[in-house]
Amino acid sequence: MLANTFDNTMFESMFEHVKGWPVYINVDKEPYSGYMIEVFKIMIDQFKFCYEYVKSSDGLWGSPTPNGSWFGLMGILQRKEADIALGPFALSYQRAQVAEFTVPLIQTEHAITYKTPSRESDILGFVKPYTLDVSN
């Protein structure tokens, strides 16, 4: 069985209001599309297995809850309601405790940006990397 979602759903972690991922996987209407679907079709051809698409009821990727259970696609995998989940999952230590990940299939130019720090002159700046603590 295949777990799948992303029909204009919300990415629940740091980017709570980012809508779906249609370039990766789009399940708005059949036939489903996106490069993850194309890779999955190749796997089906090569390994000759049966599958059924299953969407998570909350439409989320999945994060742990305080009691150790998971919601979203990761919850579906944890509860063994599906064997495979497709999508651009961010690999984390916590997620690796629930599921095994393939090697990354794509690398994008997405990045996090931040304001350039201002430079201030400091006459003693050259000694700041050194501390008086010599314990370790």
C-alpha positions as CSV (number, residue, x, y, z in Angstrom):
1,M,0.0,0.0,0.0
2,L,1.3,3.5,-0.8
3,A,0.7,6.5,1.5
4,N,0.3,9.7,-0.4
5,T,-1.0,13.3,0.1
6,F,-0.2,16.8,-0.9
7,D,-3.4,18.0,-2.6
8,N,-2.9,21.6,-1.7
9,T,-2.1,20.7,1.9
10,M,-0.1,22.6,4.4
11,F,3.5,21.7,5.3
12,E,3.2,21.6,9.0
13,S,6.6,22.3,10.4
14,M,8.5,25.6,10.1
15,F,6.6,26.6,6.9
16,E,3.1,26.2,8.1
17,H,1.4,28.2,5.3
18,V,3.2,26.9,2.3
19,K,0.7,25.2,-0.1
20,G,1.2,21.8,-1.7
21,W,4.2,20.5,-3.7
22,P,2.8,19.9,-7.2
23,V,6.2,19.7,-8.9
24,Y,7.1,16.7,-6.7
25,I,3.7,15.1,-6.4
26,N,0.2,16.3,-7.3
27,V,-2.9,14.4,-6.3
28,D,-5.5,17.1,-7.0
29,K,-7.0,14.9,-9.7
30,E,-6.3,11.6,-11.4
31,P,-4.0,10.7,-13.0
32,Y,-1.7,11.8,-10.3
33,S,1.4,13.6,-11.5
34,G,4.8,14.9,-10.5
35,Y,8.3,13.5,-10.7
36,M,7.7,11.3,-7.5
37,I,4.9,9.6,-9.4
38,E,7.2,9.0,-12.4
39,V,9.8,7.5,-10.2
40,F,7.2,5.3,-8.5
41,K,5.9,4.1,-11.9
42,I,9.5,3.0,-12.7
43,M,9.6,1.1,-9.4
44,I,6.3,-0.6,-10.2
45,D,7.6,-1.7,-13.6
46,Q,10.8,-3.1,-12.3
47,F,9.5,-4.8,-9.1
48,K,6.0,-5.8,-10.3
49,F,4.1,-5.0,-7.0
50,C,0.5,-3.9,-6.4
51,Y,-0.3,-0.6,-4.7
52,E,-3.1,1.6,-3.6
53,Y,-2.9,5.4,-3.0
54,V,-3.8,6.5,0.5
55,K,-4.0,10.1,1.6
56,S,-3.4,11.1,5.2
57,S,-6.6,12.4,6.8
58,D,-4.9,15.5,8.1
59,G,-3.1,16.2,4.8
60,L,0.3,16.8,6.5
61,W,3.8,15.4,6.2
62,G,4.0,14.4,9.8
63,S,5.6,15.4,13.1
64,P,5.8,13.7,16.5
65,T,3.4,14.4,19.2
66,P,4.4,14.6,22.9
67,N,3.3,11.0,23.6
68,G,5.6,9.6,20.8
69,S,3.0,9.0,18.2
70,W,3.1,10.8,14.8
71,F,0.5,12.4,12.7
72,G,0.5,12.9,8.9
73,L,2.2,10.6,6.5
74,M,4.8,9.7,9.1
75,G,2.0,8.6,11.4
76,I,0.6,6.4,8.6
77,L,4.1,4.7,8.3
78,Q,4.5,4.4,12.0
79,R,1.1,2.7,12.4
80,K,2.0,0.4,9.5
81,E,-1.1,1.6,7.5
82,A,1.3,1.9,4.5
83,D,4.6,0.7,3.4
84,I,5.8,3.6,1.3
85,A,5.3,7.4,1.4
86,L,6.1,9.6,-1.6
87,G,7.1,13.3,-1.3
88,P,9.9,15.7,-0.6
89,F,10.4,14.7,3.0
90,A,13.0,16.5,5.1
91,L,15.2,14.0,6.7
92,S,15.6,14.4,10.5
93,Y,16.8,12.2,13.3
94,Q,13.3,11.9,14.7
95,R,11.9,10.8,11.3
96,A,14.7,8.3,10.8
97,Q,13.5,6.6,14.0
98,V,10.1,5.9,12.3
99,A,11.0,5.2,8.7
100,E,14.0,4.4,6.5
101,F,14.8,7.0,3.8
102,T,16.2,6.6,0.3
103,V,19.1,8.6,-0.9
104,P,17.8,12.0,-2.0
105,L,16.3,11.9,-5.5
106,I,16.6,15.6,-6.3
107,Q,18.5,18.6,-5.0
108,T,16.9,22.0,-5.4
109,E,18.1,25.6,-5.1
110,H,15.8,26.3,-2.1
111,A,17.5,28.1,0.7
112,I,16.9,30.0,3.9
113,T,17.9,33.6,3.7
114,Y,18.6,36.1,6.5
115,K,19.6,39.7,6.8
116,T,23.3,40.4,6.4
117,P,24.8,41.3,9.8
118,S,26.0,44.9,10.1
119,R,29.8,45.3,10.6
120,E,30.8,47.4,13.6
121,S,34.4,48.4,14.3
122,D,35.8,46.9,17.5
123,I,39.3,47.7,18.5
124,L,39.5,44.5,20.6
125,G,37.7,42.3,18.0
126,F,40.9,40.3,17.2
127,V,41.0,38.8,20.7
128,K,37.3,37.8,21.0
129,P,37.9,34.3,19.6
130,Y,40.1,33.6,22.6
131,T,38.7,33.0,26.1
132,L,40.2,32.9,29.5
133,D,38.6,29.4,30.1
134,V,41.3,26.8,29.6
135,S,39.4,23.8,31.2
136,N,38.9,22.0,27.9
